[in-house]
Amino acid sequence: MYEFTQDCLTGIDQIDEEHRKLFSLINEAVELPKEARTPQTVKNILEHLSDYAVNHFAICRSYFVYKRK
């Protein structure tokens, strides 16, 4: 299990919350019981994690681009 610790904090509430959610999604995938790991279930989890990560990094990128201005 992966733990969201103080050293993961950015000091930006929205991004920190996004990081917590990413940790949660990763832990959900890791903790999935073996008998529940069907190809379709794994595919769904990976797609959800991928979609969330893409969205998260778009938010991060827009935040840091905005802050540079």
CYANA upper distance limits for C-alpha pairs under 8 A (distance plus 0.5 A):
  1 MET  CA     27 ASN  CA      6.13
  1 MET  CA     30 VAL  CA      7.51
  1 MET  CA     31 GLU  CA      7.98
  2 TYR  CA     23 PHE  CA      7.00
  2 TYR  CA     26 ILE  CA      8.13
  2 TYR  CA     27 ASN  CA      6.73
  3 GLU  CA     23 PHE  CA      7.52
  4 PHE  CA      8 CYS  CA      6.82
  4 PHE  CA     19 HIS  CA      8.38
  4 PHE  CA     20 ARG  CA      6.76
  4 PHE  CA     23 PHE  CA      7.02
  5 THR  CA      9 LEU  CA      7.88
  8 CYS  CA     16 ASP  CA      8.25
  8 CYS  CA     19 HIS  CA      8.38
  9 LEU  CA     16 ASP  CA      6.23
 10 THR  CA     15 ILE  CA      7.64
 10 THR  CA     16 ASP  CA      6.66
 11 GLY  CA     16 ASP  CA      7.51
 12 ILE  CA     16 ASP  CA      6.47
 13 ASP  CA     17 GLU  CA      6.60
 14 GLN  CA     18 GLU  CA      6.73
 15 ILE  CA     19 HIS  CA      6.67
 15 ILE  CA     56 HIS  CA      8.44
 15 ILE  CA     59 ILE  CA      8.48
 15 ILE  CA     60 CYS  CA      7.39
 16 ASP  CA     20 ARG  CA      6.75
 17 GLU  CA     21 LYS  CA      6.80
 18 GLU  CA     22 LEU  CA      6.78
 18 GLU  CA     56 HIS  CA      7.07
 19 HIS  CA     23 PHE  CA      6.77
 20 ARG  CA     24 SER  CA      6.74
 21 LYS  CA     25 LEU  CA      6.67
 22 LEU  CA     26 ILE  CA      6.67
 22 LEU  CA     49 LEU  CA      8.00
 22 LEU  CA     52 TYR  CA      8.08
 22 LEU  CA     53 ALA  CA      7.79
 23 PHE  CA     27 ASN  CA      6.59
 24 SER  CA     28 GLU  CA      6.58
 25 LEU  CA     29 ALA  CA      6.87
 25 LEU  CA     49 LEU  CA      6.94
 26 ILE  CA     30 VAL  CA      6.73
 26 ILE  CA     49 LEU  CA      7.95
 27 ASN  CA     31 GLU  CA      6.39
 28 GLU  CA     32 LEU  CA      6.68
 29 ALA  CA     42 VAL  CA      8.28
 29 ALA  CA     45 ILE  CA      7.05
 32 LEU  CA     36 ALA  CA      7.02
 32 LEU  CA     37 ARG  CA      7.26
 33 PRO  CA     37 ARG  CA      7.17
 36 ALA  CA     41 THR  CA      7.76
 37 ARG  CA     41 THR  CA      6.48
 37 ARG  CA     42 VAL  CA      6.44
 38 THR  CA     42 VAL  CA      6.68
 39 PRO  CA     43 LYS  CA      6.52
 40 GLN  CA     44 ASN  CA      6.59
 41 THR  CA     45 ILE  CA      6.74
 42 VAL  CA     46 LEU  CA      6.60
 43 LYS  CA     47 GLU  CA      6.54
 44 ASN  CA     48 HIS  CA      6.61
 45 ILE  CA     49 LEU  CA      6.57
 46 LEU  CA     50 SER  CA      6.40
 47 GLU  CA     51 ASP  CA      6.52
 48 HIS  CA     52 TYR  CA      6.59
 49 LEU  CA     53 ALA  CA      6.55
 50 SER  CA     54 VAL  CA      6.64
 51 ASP  CA     55 ASN  CA      6.72
 52 TYR  CA     56 HIS  CA      6.45
 53 ALA  CA     57 PHE  CA      6.57
 54 VAL  CA     58 ALA  CA      6.75
 55 ASN  CA     59 ILE  CA      6.83
 56 HIS  CA     60 CYS  CA      6.77
 57 PHE  CA     61 ARG  CA      6.45
 58 ALA  CA     62 SER  CA      6.62
 59 ILE  CA     63 TYR  CA      6.56
 60 CYS  CA     64 PHE  CA      6.71
 61 ARG  CA     65 VAL  CA      6.54
 62 SER  CA     66 TYR  CA      6.44
 63 TYR  CA     67 LYS  CA      6.66
 64 PHE  CA     68 ARG  CA      6.75
 65 VAL  CA     69 LYS  CA      7.41
